[in-house]
Amino acid sequence: MKRREIIAAAGVGLAAAALAGCDKKEQAAGGPQAEAQTFSWKMVTSWPKNFPGVGVGAERFAKLVEEMSNGRLKIKVYAAGELVPALEVFDAVSRGTAEMGHGAPYYWKGKVPAAQFFCALPFGPNAQEMNAWLHRGGGIELWEEVYKPFGVLPMACGATGVQTAGWFNKEINSVEDFNGLKMRTPGLGGEVLTKMGGTVVNLPAGEIFTALQTGAIDATEWIGPYNDLALGLHKAAKYYYTPGWQEPNVTFELDVNLKAWETLPADLKAIVRAAARDVNGDMLDDYNARNMEAMEKLKAEGVEVRRLPEAVLTRLREVASEVVEASAAADPAATKVWQQQKAYLERMRTYAEENEKLIYSIRS
């Protein structure tokens, strides 16, 4: 009897040990035990609450992740100023104040000079070209390399497409009209304005209307008609200029704290990446559709859309080339990114000249 009891006890012990081993293997592989683990994260953003396009896109990302993970990863979204200021999203994620952030890379160019090359280039790539470089041309790998020292993992999570040149309370008839112009415009486009004799004023979306209305700034650009109409900028400025030379596209980023990222099982990581890619494309669709509708409404309200003079665009393009090259040369990481990006974009431009440009010309 004692012998049977000993053998039975040993069997139970071996079975328990085997089950424990299986649990550990399943947890490491993202199996049933991992599925039981839930996460509650914070996402800080650079946008006003439920702001059309970018703000709604961030909210949609959080909702997608929760639905796809069956509630295992819940993300609470904070608008600009609710937890951290609009332009401090990157720092908050880097410090671990929030596990995630959503903003525009050029907002933190003072800390990461190379960041703006993943965002928008004056007279540079459109959304399709930027996405091709990021996802098929080695851009994402470079982006991750640049952000890694700050403990941040970046992902493309939204795009605007071609923007407008912006709203002005003075006419732009010549290059000289930029002298002394106070304008809200970020990134490399802002550096071009400075070199043209203007003054850049960095403001988050929520402060633009008042600054334009009171004369604190003479001009501003903020994506395009969809968001401009929402901000009421047509009620604070006289002239609406195109094309958006400064930002043929802006790529928005999802920032993830690397330490927090490593706590996620493999399947939740895959869900986050899939949701970011989904929002990246969906936001561009949203802007393409809503910009058209908003422009029609603005024109119906009497807004006169003007094209910048050819001589002005020519000079802007010359200065933009100088600014981009100088900005790249000033930082080792930016130099590496720009060398690779420039070579890839030149190949894409050649293809566009031989194909897409022709169809646009014939179509128009």
C-alpha positions as CSV (number, residue, x, y, z in Angstrom):
1,M,0.0,0.0,0.0
2,K,2.8,2.4,0.9
3,R,4.5,1.6,-2.4
4,R,1.3,2.4,-4.4
5,E,0.9,5.6,-2.5
6,I,4.4,6.7,-3.2
7,I,4.1,5.9,-6.9
8,A,0.7,7.8,-7.1
9,A,2.2,10.8,-5.3
10,A,5.2,10.8,-7.7
11,G,2.8,10.6,-10.7
12,V,0.8,13.6,-9.5
13,G,4.0,15.5,-8.9
14,L,5.3,14.7,-12.4
15,A,2.0,15.7,-14.0
16,A,2.0,19.0,-12.1
17,A,5.6,19.7,-13.2
18,A,4.7,18.9,-16.8
19,L,1.7,21.2,-16.7
20,A,3.8,24.0,-15.2
21,G,6.3,23.5,-18.0
22,C,3.6,23.7,-20.6
23,D,2.2,26.8,-19.1
24,K,5.6,28.5,-19.3
25,K,6.0,27.5,-22.9
26,E,2.5,28.7,-23.8
27,Q,3.1,32.0,-22.1
28,A,6.4,32.5,-24.0
29,A,4.7,31.6,-27.3
30,G,1.7,33.8,-26.7
31,G,-0.6,30.9,-25.9
32,P,-3.6,30.6,-23.5
33,Q,-1.7,31.8,-20.5
34,A,-0.5,34.9,-22.4
35,E,-4.1,35.5,-23.6
36,A,-5.3,35.8,-20.0
37,Q,-2.9,38.7,-19.4
38,T,-4.4,42.2,-20.0
39,F,-2.7,45.6,-20.4
40,S,-4.0,49.1,-19.8
41,W,-1.9,51.7,-21.6
42,K,-2.0,55.5,-22.0
43,M,-1.6,57.3,-25.3
44,V,-0.8,61.0,-25.4
45,T,-1.4,62.9,-28.6
46,S,-0.6,66.3,-30.2
47,W,-4.2,66.9,-31.2
48,P,-7.3,68.5,-29.7
49,K,-10.0,66.1,-28.5
50,N,-11.7,64.2,-31.4
51,F,-10.1,66.6,-33.9
52,P,-11.0,65.6,-37.5
53,G,-8.4,63.5,-39.3
54,V,-5.5,63.2,-36.9
55,G,-7.3,63.1,-33.6
56,V,-10.0,60.8,-34.8
57,G,-7.3,58.6,-36.3
58,A,-5.6,58.2,-33.0
59,E,-8.9,57.3,-31.3
60,R,-9.6,54.8,-34.1
61,F,-6.3,53.1,-33.5
62,A,-7.0,52.6,-29.8
63,K,-10.4,51.2,-30.6
64,L,-9.0,48.9,-33.2
65,V,-6.4,47.5,-30.9
66,E,-9.0,46.8,-28.2
67,E,-11.4,45.1,-30.6
68,M,-8.7,43.0,-32.3
69,S,-7.2,41.9,-28.9
70,N,-10.6,41.1,-27.4
71,G,-10.0,43.7,-24.7
72,R,-6.5,42.4,-23.7
73,L,-4.9,45.7,-24.6
74,K,-6.9,48.8,-23.7
75,I,-5.5,52.2,-24.6
76,K,-6.8,55.4,-23.1
77,V,-6.2,58.4,-25.4
78,Y,-5.3,61.8,-24.0
79,A,-5.8,64.9,-26.1
80,A,-3.1,67.6,-26.3
81,G,-2.7,69.2,-22.9
82,E,-4.7,66.7,-20.9
83,L,-1.6,64.8,-19.7
84,V,1.3,66.5,-21.5
85,P,1.5,69.5,-23.9
86,A,1.0,68.9,-27.6
87,L,4.7,69.2,-28.5
88,E,6.0,67.0,-25.7
89,V,4.5,63.7,-26.8
90,F,7.9,62.2,-27.8
91,D,9.5,63.1,-24.4
92,A,6.5,61.6,-22.5
93,V,6.8,58.3,-24.3
94,S,10.6,58.3,-24.0
95,R,10.3,58.8,-20.2
96,G,7.6,56.2,-19.8
97,T,5.0,58.8,-18.7
98,A,2.8,57.2,-21.3
99,E,3.3,53.9,-23.1
100,M,2.2,55.4,-26.5
101,G,2.1,58.7,-28.3
102,H,0.7,60.0,-31.6
103,G,2.1,63.1,-33.2
104,A,4.2,64.5,-36.1
105,P,7.9,63.6,-36.2
106,Y,9.1,67.1,-37.0
107,Y,7.6,68.4,-33.7
108,W,10.7,67.0,-31.9
109,K,13.4,67.9,-34.4
110,G,15.1,69.9,-31.6
111,K,15.8,66.6,-29.8
112,V,16.0,64.3,-32.8
113,P,17.1,66.3,-35.9
114,A,16.7,63.3,-38.2
115,A,13.0,62.8,-37.2
116,Q,11.7,65.4,-39.7
117,F,13.0,63.3,-42.6
118,F,10.4,60.7,-41.8
119,C,7.7,63.3,-41.7
120,A,7.6,65.9,-44.5
121,L,10.1,67.3,-47.1
122,P,9.4,70.6,-49.0
123,F,8.8,69.7,-52.6
124,G,9.4,66.1,-51.5
125,P,7.5,62.8,-51.7
126,N,3.7,62.5,-51.6
127,A,2.0,60.0,-49.3
128,Q,2.4,57.0,-51.6
129,E,6.1,57.7,-52.2
130,M,6.8,58.2,-48.5
131,N,4.9,55.0,-47.6
132,A,6.9,53.0,-50.3
133,W,10.2,54.3,-48.9
134,L,9.2,53.5,-45.3
135,H,7.7,50.1,-45.8
136,R,9.6,48.8,-48.8
137,G,12.7,50.9,-49.1
138,G,14.3,50.6,-45.7
139,G,12.9,53.7,-44.1
140,I,11.3,52.0,-41.2
141,E,14.5,50.3,-40.2
142,L,16.4,53.6,-40.3
143,W,13.5,55.2,-38.3
144,E,13.8,52.5,-35.6
145,E,17.6,52.9,-35.5
146,V,17.3,56.7,-35.0
147,Y,14.7,56.4,-32.2
148,K,16.3,53.4,-30.3
149,P,18.7,55.5,-28.1
150,F,15.6,57.4,-26.8
151,G,13.8,54.1,-25.9
152,V,11.1,54.7,-28.5
153,L,9.7,52.4,-31.2
154,P,8.2,54.4,-34.2
155,M,5.5,53.3,-36.7
156,A,3.8,55.2,-39.5
157,C,0.2,55.8,-38.3
158,G,-1.5,58.4,-40.6
159,A,-0.8,60.6,-43.6
160,T,-2.3,63.8,-45.0
161,G,-1.5,63.7,-48.7
162,V,-0.7,67.0,-50.4
163,Q,-1.4,70.0,-48.2
164,T,-2.2,73.6,-49.0
165,A,0.3,76.5,-48.7
166,G,-1.9,78.1,-46.1
167,W,-3.9,81.1,-45.0
168,F,-2.4,84.6,-45.2
169,N,-3.5,88.1,-44.2
170,K,-1.3,89.7,-46.8
171,E,-1.0,88.9,-50.5
172,I,2.0,87.0,-51.8
173,N,2.9,88.4,-55.1
174,S,6.7,88.2,-55.0
175,V,9.6,86.7,-53.1
176,E,9.9,90.0,-51.1
177,D,6.5,89.5,-49.5
178,F,8.0,86.8,-47.2
179,N,10.2,89.4,-45.5
180,G,9.0,89.9,-42.0
181,L,6.1,87.5,-42.4
182,K,5.2,85.8,-39.1
183,M,3.9,82.3,-39.9
184,R,3.0,79.2,-38.1
185,T,4.7,76.4,-40.1
186,P,6.8,73.6,-38.6
187,G,9.6,71.4,-39.8
188,L,11.9,72.0,-42.8
189,G,9.2,74.2,-44.4
190,G,9.6,76.5,-41.5
191,E,13.4,76.7,-42.0
192,V,12.7,77.6,-45.6
193,L,10.5,80.4,-44.5
194,T,13.1,81.7,-42.1
195,K,15.7,81.7,-44.9
196,M,13.3,83.7,-47.0
197,G,13.2,86.4,-44.4
198,G,10.1,85.3,-42.4
199,T,9.7,84.4,-38.8
200,V,8.4,81.0,-37.7
201,V,6.0,80.7,-34.8
202,N,5.4,77.2,-33.5
203,L,1.8,76.7,-32.3
204,P,-0.4,73.6,-31.6
205,A,-3.7,73.4,-33.4
206,G,-5.8,74.8,-30.5
207,E,-3.9,78.2,-30.5
208,I,-3.8,78.9,-34.3
209,F,-7.1,80.6,-34.8
210,T,-6.7,83.2,-32.0
211,A,-3.1,83.9,-33.1
212,L,-4.2,84.5,-36.7
213,Q,-7.2,86.6,-35.7
214,T,-5.4,88.8,-33.3
215,G,-2.4,89.4,-35.6
216,A,0.1,87.5,-33.5
217,I,0.9,85.7,-36.7
218,D,0.3,86.9,-40.3
219,A,-0.2,83.5,-41.8
220,T,-0.5,79.8,-41.0
221,E,-0.8,76.4,-42.6
222,W,-2.5,73.4,-40.9
223,I,-2.8,70.4,-43.2
224,G,-5.6,71.4,-45.6
225,P,-9.3,72.3,-46.2
226,Y,-10.7,69.5,-43.9
227,N,-8.9,70.7,-40.8
228,D,-8.9,74.4,-41.8
229,L,-12.7,74.5,-42.0
230,A,-12.9,72.8,-38.6
231,L,-10.6,75.4,-37.1
232,G,-12.5,78.2,-38.8
233,L,-9.3,79.7,-40.3
234,H,-11.3,81.2,-43.2
235,K,-12.9,83.5,-40.7
236,A,-9.5,84.8,-39.6
237,A,-7.6,85.3,-42.8
238,K,-8.3,86.7,-46.3
239,Y,-6.2,84.6,-48.7
240,Y,-5.9,80.9,-49.2
241,Y,-2.9,79.8,-51.2
242,T,-1.9,76.5,-52.9
243,P,0.0,74.3,-53.6
244,G,1.4,72.9,-50.3
245,W,5.0,73.1,-51.4
246,Q,6.2,72.8,-47.7
247,E,4.4,69.5,-47.1
248,P,3.4,67.4,-50.1
249,N,2.6,64.9,-47.4
250,V,3.0,64.6,-43.6
251,T,3.4,61.2,-42.1
252,F,2.2,60.9,-38.5
253,E,3.8,58.5,-36.1
254,L,2.8,56.1,-33.4
255,D,5.5,56.1,-30.7
256,V,5.7,53.2,-28.3
257,N,7.9,53.0,-25.2
258,L,10.4,50.2,-25.9
259,K,10.4,48.8,-22.3
260,A,6.6,48.6,-22.4
261,W,6.7,47.1,-25.9
262,E,8.9,44.2,-24.7
263,T,6.2,43.3,-22.1
264,L,3.7,42.5,-24.8
265,P,3.3,38.9,-26.1
266,A,4.0,38.4,-29.8
267,D,0.3,38.4,-30.8
268,L,-0.4,41.8,-29.2
269,K,2.7,43.2,-30.9
270,A,1.3,42.0,-34.2
271,I,-2.1,43.6,-33.5
272,V,-0.5,46.9,-32.7
273,R,1.5,46.9,-35.9
274,A,-1.5,45.8,-38.0
275,A,-3.7,48.6,-36.4
276,A,-1.1,51.2,-37.1
277,R,-0.9,50.1,-40.8
278,D,-4.7,50.2,-41.1
279,V,-4.9,53.7,-39.6
280,N,-2.0,54.9,-41.8
281,G,-4.0,54.1,-44.9
282,D,-7.5,55.0,-43.6
283,M,-6.4,58.4,-42.5
284,L,-5.1,59.2,-46.0
285,D,-8.5,58.0,-47.4
286,D,-10.2,60.3,-45.0
287,Y,-8.2,63.3,-45.9
288,N,-8.6,62.7,-49.6
289,A,-12.4,62.5,-49.3
290,R,-12.9,65.2,-46.7
291,N,-10.5,67.8,-48.2
292,M,-12.5,67.8,-51.4
293,E,-15.8,68.3,-49.6
294,A,-14.3,71.0,-47.4
295,M,-12.8,72.9,-50.3
296,E,-16.2,73.0,-52.0
297,K,-17.8,74.4,-48.8
298,L,-15.0,77.0,-48.4
299,K,-15.5,78.2,-52.0
300,A,-19.3,78.3,-51.4
301,E,-18.7,80.6,-48.5
302,G,-16.7,83.0,-50.8
303,V,-13.1,81.9,-50.1
304,E,-10.8,82.7,-53.0
305,V,-8.2,80.0,-53.6
306,R,-5.1,81.5,-55.1
307,R,-2.0,79.8,-56.6
308,L,1.4,81.0,-55.5
309,P,3.2,82.9,-58.4
310,E,5.6,80.8,-60.4
311,A,8.6,83.0,-59.5
312,V,7.8,82.5,-55.8
313,L,7.5,78.7,-56.2
314,T,10.8,78.6,-58.1
315,R,12.7,80.5,-55.4
316,L,11.0,78.4,-52.6
317,R,12.2,75.2,-54.4
318,E,15.8,76.5,-54.6
319,V,15.9,77.5,-51.0
320,A,14.2,74.2,-49.9
321,S,17.0,72.2,-51.6
322,E,19.6,74.3,-49.7
323,V,17.8,73.8,-46.4
324,V,17.3,70.1,-46.7
325,E,21.0,69.5,-47.6
326,A,22.2,71.7,-44.8
327,S,19.9,70.1,-42.2
328,A,21.0,66.7,-43.2
329,A,24.7,67.7,-43.1
330,A,24.3,69.1,-39.6
331,D,23.5,65.8,-37.9
332,P,25.2,62.4,-38.4
333,A,22.0,60.4,-38.1
334,A,20.2,62.8,-40.5
335,T,23.1,62.5,-43.0
336,K,22.7,58.7,-43.0
337,V,18.9,58.9,-43.4
338,W,19.0,61.5,-46.1
339,Q,21.6,59.8,-48.2
340,Q,19.5,56.6,-48.3
341,Q,16.2,58.4,-48.7
342,K,17.4,60.7,-51.4
343,A,18.7,57.9,-53.6
344,Y,15.4,56.0,-53.2
345,L,13.2,59.0,-53.9
346,E,15.2,59.9,-57.0
347,R,14.4,56.5,-58.4
348,M,10.7,57.0,-57.6
349,R,10.7,60.5,-59.1
350,T,12.1,59.0,-62.4
351,Y,9.2,56.5,-62.5
352,A,6.6,59.2,-61.7
353,E,8.0,61.5,-64.5
354,E,7.7,58.6,-67.0
355,N,4.3,57.5,-65.9
356,E,2.1,59.3,-63.3
357,K,3.0,62.8,-64.3
358,L,1.9,62.1,-67.9
359,I,-1.5,60.8,-66.9
360,Y,-2.2,63.8,-64.7
361,S,-1.3,66.1,-67.5
362,I,-3.4,64.3,-70.1
363,R,-6.3,64.0,-67.6
364,S,-6.3,67.7,-66.8
